[in-house]
Amino acid sequence: MTDDRMEMLGNRFAQRCRAHLEELRRFRTGEQPLDGEGGAFHLLVHSLAGTAGMFGFEDAGNRAADTEAAFLATPSDPDEVMRCLDALIAEIGKIAADAES
């Protein structure tokens, strides 16, 4: 894939982070419940873990991977999931803010 194409895809990812941020916040506030493996929350953090680093957002990818691991841990520690989610929200928020400027 060409560098121009990767840059374009990275820009699209950054712009989509605004929507991801809102969805993550709904999970954090409980407006949208954290469901089990394969549910909306798991799919979102799994997707972010897999794609963020690919577009140069390694910190966000790492935070998403941490969140997914905490969520899937047996037994899961809800406080740890929320700490990881807070860190992920902060990283996605930075990307979203940069995409707006």
Stockholm file with secondary structure:
# STOCKHOLM 1.0

chainA/1-101         MTDDRMEMLGNRFAQRCRAHLEELRRFRTGEQPLDGEGGAFHLLVHSLAGTAGMFGFEDAGNRAADTEAAFLATPSDPDEVMRCLDALIAEIGKIAADAES
#=GR chainA/1-101 SS CCHHHHHHHHHHHHHHHHHHHHHHHHHHHTSSCCCCTTSHHHHHHHHHHHHTGGGTCHHHHHHHHHHHHHHHSSSCCHHHHHHHHHHHHHHHHHHHHHHHC
#=GC SS_cons         CCHHHHHHHHHHHHHHHHHHHHHHHHHHHTSSCCCCTTSHHHHHHHHHHHHTGGGTCHHHHHHHHHHHHHHHSSSCCHHHHHHHHHHHHHHHHHHHHHHHC
//
